[in-house]
Amino acid sequence: MSPAAIELLGFAAATLTSLCWLPQAWRTIRTRDTRAISLWTQGLFGLGTALWLGYGIQILSVPVIAANALTLLLVLVIISMKLRFG
């Protein structure tokens, strides 16, 4: 596989795995219903995502950085809504 194809594969994976959090974040913002969301799960996932972001920055991988920055932003929105609305 060429380097360009590998980078494209990384961006495709990054797009799919990041955008999957958008419906949950949007629903949480819209309804303010966080009863079914586990704070522990979101917190641990957020921490893992932050570590992946740090890793991506260290290896200068744009797909890893982009995916984890977007995912972390969405997870932080969900966590903040959970903390605010219980």
C-alpha distances in whole Angstrom, upper triangle without the diagonal:
4,7,8,6,6,10,11,10,12,15,15,16,18,20,21,22,24,26,27,29,31,33,35,35,37,39,40,41,43,45,45,45,43,45,42,40,40,40,39,36,35,36,34,31,32,32,29,27,29,28,24,25,26,23,21,24,24,20,20,17,18,17,19,22,22,22,24,26,27,27,30,32,32,33,35,37,37,39,41,42,43,45,47,48,48
4,5,5,6,9,10,11,12,14,15,17,18,20,21,23,24,26,27,30,31,33,35,35,37,39,40,41,43,45,45,46,44,46,44,41,41,41,40,37,36,37,35,32,32,33,30,28,29,28,24,24,26,23,20,22,23,19,18,16,17,16,18,21,21,21,24,26,26,27,29,31,32,33,35,37,38,39,41,42,43,45,47,48,48
4,5,5,6,9,10,11,12,14,15,16,18,20,21,22,24,26,28,29,32,33,33,35,38,38,39,41,43,43,44,42,44,42,39,39,39,38,35,34,34,33,30,30,30,27,25,26,25,21,21,22,20,17,19,19,15,14,12,13,13,15,17,18,19,21,23,24,25,27,28,29,31,33,34,35,36,38,40,41,43,44,46,46
4,5,5,6,9,10,11,12,14,15,16,18,20,21,22,24,27,27,30,32,32,33,36,37,37,39,41,42,42,41,43,41,38,39,39,38,35,33,34,33,30,29,30,27,25,26,26,22,21,23,21,18,19,20,17,15,13,12,12,15,17,17,18,20,22,22,24,26,27,28,30,32,33,34,36,37,39,40,42,43,44,45
4,5,5,6,9,10,10,12,14,15,17,18,20,21,23,25,26,29,30,31,32,34,36,36,38,40,41,41,40,42,39,37,37,38,37,34,32,34,32,29,29,30,27,25,26,26,22,22,24,22,19,21,22,18,17,14,14,12,15,18,17,17,20,22,22,23,26,27,28,29,31,33,33,35,37,38,39,41,43,44,44
4,5,5,6,9,10,11,12,14,16,17,18,20,22,24,25,28,29,29,31,33,34,35,37,39,39,39,38,40,37,35,35,35,34,31,30,31,29,26,26,27,24,22,23,22,19,19,21,18,15,18,19,15,15,11,12,10,12,15,15,15,18,20,20,21,23,25,26,27,29,31,31,33,35,36,37,39,41,42,42
4,5,5,6,9,10,10,12,14,15,16,18,20,22,23,26,27,27,29,31,32,33,35,37,37,38,36,39,36,34,34,34,33,30,28,29,28,25,24,25,22,20,21,21,17,17,19,17,13,15,17,14,12,9,9,7,10,12,12,13,15,17,18,19,21,23,23,25,27,28,29,31,33,34,35,37,39,40,40
4,5,5,6,9,10,10,12,14,15,16,18,21,21,24,26,26,27,30,31,32,33,35,36,36,35,38,35,33,33,34,33,30,28,30,29,25,25,26,24,21,23,23,19,19,21,19,16,18,20,17,15,12,11,9,12,14,13,13,16,18,17,19,21,23,23,25,27,28,29,31,33,34,35,37,38,39,39
4,5,5,6,9,10,11,12,14,16,17,20,21,23,25,25,27,29,30,31,33,35,35,35,34,36,33,31,31,32,31,28,27,28,27,23,24,25,22,19,22,21,18,18,21,18,16,18,20,17,16,12,12,9,11,14,13,12,16,18,17,18,21,22,22,23,26,27,28,30,32,33,33,36,37,38,38
4,5,5,6,9,10,11,12,14,16,18,19,22,23,23,25,27,28,29,31,33,33,33,32,34,31,29,29,29,28,25,24,25,24,20,20,21,18,16,18,18,14,14,17,15,12,15,16,14,13,9,9,6,8,11,10,9,12,14,14,15,17,19,20,21,23,25,25,27,29,30,31,33,35,36,36
4,5,5,6,9,10,10,12,14,16,17,20,21,21,23,25,26,27,29,31,31,32,30,33,31,28,29,29,29,26,24,25,24,21,20,22,19,16,18,19,15,14,17,16,13,15,18,15,14,10,8,5,8,10,8,8,11,13,12,14,16,18,18,20,22,23,24,26,27,28,30,32,33,34,35
4,5,5,6,9,10,11,13,15,16,18,20,21,22,24,26,26,28,30,31,31,30,32,29,27,28,29,29,25,24,25,24,21,21,23,20,18,20,21,17,17,20,19,16,19,21,19,17,14,12,9,11,13,11,10,13,15,14,14,18,19,18,20,23,23,24,26,28,29,30,32,33,34,34
4,5,5,6,8,10,11,14,15,17,19,19,21,23,24,25,27,29,29,29,28,30,27,25,25,26,25,22,21,23,21,18,18,20,17,15,18,18,14,15,18,17,14,17,19,17,17,13,12,8,9,12,11,8,11,14,13,12,16,17,17,18,21,22,22,24,26,27,27,30,32,32,32
4,6,5,6,8,10,12,13,16,17,17,19,21,22,23,25,27,27,27,26,28,26,23,24,24,24,21,19,20,19,16,16,18,15,12,15,15,12,12,15,15,12,15,17,16,15,11,10,6,7,9,7,5,8,10,9,9,12,14,14,15,18,19,19,21,23,24,25,27,29,30,30
4,6,5,6,9,11,11,14,16,16,17,19,21,21,23,25,26,26,25,28,25,23,24,24,25,22,20,22,21,17,17,20,18,15,17,18,15,15,18,18,15,18,20,19,18,14,12,9,10,11,9,7,10,11,9,10,13,14,13,15,18,18,19,21,23,24,25,27,28,29,29
4,6,5,6,9,10,12,14,15,16,18,20,21,22,24,25,25,24,26,23,21,22,23,24,20,19,21,20,17,17,20,18,15,18,19,16,16,20,19,17,20,23,21,20,17,15,11,12,14,12,9,12,14,11,10,14,15,14,15,18,19,18,21,23,23,24,27,28,28,28
4,6,6,8,10,12,13,14,16,17,18,20,22,23,23,23,21,24,21,19,19,20,20,17,15,17,17,13,14,16,14,11,15,16,13,14,17,17,15,18,21,20,19,16,15,11,11,13,11,7,9,12,10,8,11,13,12,12,16,16,16,18,21,21,22,24,26,26,26
4,5,6,8,11,11,11,13,16,16,17,19,21,21,22,20,23,21,18,19,19,20,17,14,16,16,13,12,15,14,11,13,15,13,12,16,17,15,17,20,19,18,15,14,11,10,11,9,6,7,9,6,5,9,10,8,10,13,14,14,16,18,19,20,22,23,24,24
4,5,5,8,10,10,11,13,15,16,17,19,20,20,19,22,20,18,20,20,21,18,16,18,19,15,15,18,17,14,17,19,16,16,20,20,18,20,23,23,22,19,16,13,14,14,11,9,11,12,8,8,11,11,9,11,14,14,14,17,19,18,20,22,23,24,24
4,6,7,8,10,11,12,14,15,17,18,19,18,17,20,17,15,17,18,19,16,14,17,17,14,14,18,16,14,17,19,17,17,21,21,20,22,25,25,24,21,19,16,16,17,14,11,12,14,11,9,12,13,10,11,14,14,13,16,18,18,18,22,23,22,23
4,6,5,6,9,10,11,12,14,16,16,16,14,17,15,13,15,15,17,14,11,14,15,12,12,15,15,12,15,18,16,16,20,21,19,21,24,24,24,21,19,17,16,16,14,11,11,12,9,7,10,10,6,7,11,10,9,12,15,14,15,18,19,19,19
4,5,5,6,8,10,10,12,14,15,15,15,18,17,15,17,17,19,17,14,17,18,15,14,18,18,15,17,20,19,18,22,23,21,23,26,26,25,22,20,18,18,17,15,12,13,13,10,9,11,10,7,9,12,10,10,13,15,14,16,19,19,19,20
4,6,5,6,8,10,10,12,13,13,14,16,15,13,16,18,20,17,15,18,20,17,17,20,20,18,20,23,22,21,25,26,25,27,30,30,29,26,24,21,21,21,18,16,17,17,13,12,14,13,10,11,14,12,11,14,16,14,15,19,19,18,19
4,5,5,6,9,10,11,11,11,10,13,11,10,13,14,16,14,12,15,17,14,14,18,18,16,19,22,21,21,24,25,24,26,29,30,29,26,25,22,21,21,19,16,16,17,14,11,13,12,9,9,12,10,8,11,13,11,12,16,16,15,16
4,6,5,6,9,10,10,11,10,14,13,11,14,14,16,15,12,14,17,14,13,17,18,16,17,21,20,19,23,24,23,25,28,29,28,25,23,21,21,20,18,16,15,15,12,10,11,10,6,7,9,7,6,9,10,9,11,14,14,14,15
4,5,5,6,9,10,11,12,15,15,14,17,17,20,18,15,18,20,18,17,21,22,19,21,24,23,22,26,27,26,27,31,31,30,28,25,23,23,22,20,18,18,17,14,13,14,12,9,11,12,9,9,13,13,11,13,16,16,15,17
4,5,5,6,8,8,9,12,12,12,15,16,19,18,15,18,21,19,18,22,23,21,23,26,25,25,28,30,29,30,33,34,33,31,28,26,26,25,23,20,20,20,17,16,17,15,12,13,14,11,10,13,14,11,12,16,15,13,15
4,6,5,5,6,6,10,10,9,13,13,16,15,13,16,18,17,16,20,21,20,21,24,24,24,27,29,28,29,32,33,32,30,28,26,25,25,23,21,20,19,17,15,15,14,11,11,12,9,7,10,10,7,8,12,11,10,11
4,6,5,8,9,13,14,13,16,16,19,18,15,17,21,19,18,21,23,21,22,25,25,24,27,29,28,29,33,34,32,31,28,27,26,25,22,21,20,19,16,16,16,13,11,12,12,8,8,11,10,7,10,13,11,10,13
4,6,8,11,14,15,15,18,18,22,21,18,21,24,22,21,25,26,24,25,29,28,27,31,33,31,32,36,37,35,33,31,29,29,28,25,24,23,22,19,19,19,17,14,15,16,12,11,14,14,10,13,15,14,12,15
4,5,8,11,12,13,16,17,21,20,18,21,23,22,22,25,26,25,26,30,30,29,32,34,33,34,38,39,38,36,33,31,31,30,28,26,25,24,21,20,21,19,16,16,17,13,12,14,14,10,12,14,13,10,12
4,6,9,11,11,14,14,18,18,16,18,21,20,19,23,25,23,24,28,28,28,30,33,32,33,36,37,36,35,33,31,30,29,27,25,24,23,21,19,19,17,15,15,14,11,10,12,11,7,8,11,9,7,9
4,6,8,9,12,13,17,16,15,17,20,19,19,23,24,23,25,28,28,28,31,33,33,34,37,38,37,35,34,32,30,30,28,26,25,24,22,20,20,19,16,15,16,13,10,12,12,9,8,11,10,7,8
4,6,5,8,9,13,13,11,14,17,16,16,19,21,21,22,25,26,26,28,30,30,32,34,35,35,33,32,30,28,28,26,24,23,23,21,18,18,17,14,13,13,12,8,9,10,7,5,9,9,7,6
4,6,8,10,13,13,13,15,18,18,18,21,23,23,24,27,28,28,31,32,33,34,37,38,38,36,35,33,31,31,29,27,25,26,24,21,21,20,18,16,16,15,12,12,13,11,8,11,12,9,7
4,7,9,12,11,11,14,16,16,17,20,21,21,23,25,26,27,29,31,31,33,35,36,36,34,33,31,29,29,28,25,24,24,23,20,20,20,17,15,16,15,12,12,15,12,10,13,14,12,10
4,6,9,8,8,11,13,12,13,16,17,17,19,22,22,23,26,27,28,29,32,33,33,31,30,28,26,26,25,22,20,21,19,16,16,17,14,11,13,12,9,9,12,10,7,11,13,11,9
4,5,5,6,8,10,11,12,14,15,16,18,20,21,22,24,26,27,28,30,31,32,30,30,28,25,25,25,22,20,21,20,17,16,17,15,12,13,14,10,9,12,12,8,11,14,13,10
4,5,5,6,8,10,10,12,14,15,16,18,20,21,22,24,25,27,28,30,31,29,29,27,24,24,24,22,19,20,19,16,14,16,14,11,11,12,9,7,10,10,7,8,12,12,9
4,6,5,6,8,10,10,12,14,15,17,18,20,21,22,24,26,27,29,30,28,29,27,24,24,24,22,19,20,20,17,15,17,16,12,13,15,12,10,13,14,11,11,15,15,13
4,5,5,6,8,10,11,12,14,15,16,18,20,21,22,24,26,27,28,26,26,24,21,22,22,19,17,18,18,14,13,16,14,10,12,14,11,10,13,14,12,13,17,17,14
4,6,5,6,9,10,10,12,14,15,16,18,20,20,22,24,25,26,24,24,22,19,19,19,17,14,15,15,11,10,12,10,7,8,10,8,6,10,11,9,11,14,15,13
4,5,5,6,9,10,10,12,14,15,17,18,20,21,23,24,25,24,24,23,20,19,20,18,14,15,16,13,10,12,12,8,9,11,10,7,10,12,10,11,14,16,14
4,5,5,6,9,10,11,12,14,15,16,18,20,21,23,24,23,23,22,18,18,19,17,14,16,16,13,11,14,14,10,11,14,13,11,14,16,14,15,18,19,17
4,5,5,6,9,10,10,12,14,15,16,18,20,21,22,20,20,18,15,16,16,14,11,13,13,10,9,12,11,8,10,13,11,10,14,15,14,16,19,20,18
4,5,5,6,9,10,10,12,14,15,16,18,20,20,19,19,18,15,14,15,13,9,10,11,8,6,9,9,6,7,10,10,9,12,14,13,14,17,18,18
4,5,5,6,9,10,11,12,14,15,17,19,20,19,19,19,15,15,16,14,11,12,14,11,9,12,13,10,10,14,13,11,14,17,16,16,19,21,20
4,5,5,6,9,10,10,12,14,15,17,18,17,18,16,13,13,15,13,9,12,13,11,9,13,14,11,12,16,15,14,17,19,18,19,22,24,22
4,5,5,6,9,10,10,12,14,15,16,14,15,13,10,10,11,9,6,8,10,7,6,10,11,9,10,14,14,13,16,18,18,19,22,23,23
4,5,5,6,9,10,11,12,14,15,14,15,14,11,10,12,11,7,8,11,9,7,10,12,10,10,14,15,14,16,19,19,19,21,24,23
4,5,5,6,9,10,11,12,14,14,15,15,11,11,13,12,9,11,13,12,10,13,15,14,14,18,18,17,19,22,22,22,25,27,26
4,5,5,6,9,10,11,12,11,12,11,7,8,11,9,7,9,12,10,10,13,15,14,15,18,19,18,20,23,23,24,26,28,27
4,5,5,6,9,10,10,10,10,10,7,5,8,8,5,6,10,10,8,11,14,13,14,17,18,18,19,22,23,23,25,27,27
4,5,5,6,9,10,10,12,13,9,8,11,12,9,10,13,13,11,14,17,16,16,19,21,20,21,24,25,25,27,30,29
4,5,5,6,8,9,11,12,8,8,12,12,10,12,15,14,14,17,19,18,19,22,23,22,24,27,27,27,30,32,32
4,5,5,6,5,7,8,5,5,9,9,8,10,13,13,13,16,18,18,19,21,23,23,24,27,28,28,30,32,32
4,6,5,7,8,10,8,6,10,12,10,10,14,15,14,16,19,19,19,22,24,23,25,28,28,29,31,33,33
4,6,8,11,13,10,10,13,15,13,14,17,18,17,19,22,22,22,25,27,26,27,30,31,31,33,36,36
4,6,9,11,9,9,13,14,13,15,18,18,18,21,23,23,24,27,28,28,29,32,33,33,35,38,37
4,6,9,8,8,11,13,13,13,16,18,18,19,22,22,23,26,27,27,29,31,32,33,35,37,37
4,6,5,6,9,10,11,12,14,15,16,18,20,21,22,24,26,26,28,30,31,32,34,36,36
4,6,5,6,8,10,10,12,14,15,16,18,20,21,23,24,25,27,29,30,31,33,34,35
4,5,5,6,8,10,11,12,14,15,17,18,20,21,23,24,26,27,28,30,32,33,33
4,6,5,6,8,10,10,12,14,15,16,18,20,21,22,24,26,26,28,30,31,31
4,6,5,6,9,10,10,12,14,15,16,18,20,21,22,24,25,26,28,30,30
4,6,5,6,8,10,11,12,14,15,17,19,20,21,23,24,26,27,29,29
4,6,5,6,8,10,11,12,14,16,17,18,20,21,22,24,26,27,27
4,5,5,6,8,10,10,12,14,15,16,18,20,20,22,24,25,25
4,6,5,6,9,10,10,12,14,15,16,18,20,21,22,24,25
4,5,5,6,9,10,11,13,14,15,17,19,20,21,23,24
4,5,5,6,8,10,11,12,14,15,16,18,20,21,21
4,5,5,6,9,10,10,12,14,15,16,18,20,20
4,6,5,6,9,10,11,12,14,15,16,18,19
4,5,5,6,9,10,11,12,14,15,16,17
4,5,5,6,9,10,10,12,14,15,15
4,5,5,6,8,10,10,12,14,15
4,5,5,6,9,10,10,12,13
4,5,5,6,9,10,10,11
4,5,5,6,9,10,10
4,5,5,6,8,10
4,5,5,6,8
4,5,5,5
4,6,5
4,6
4
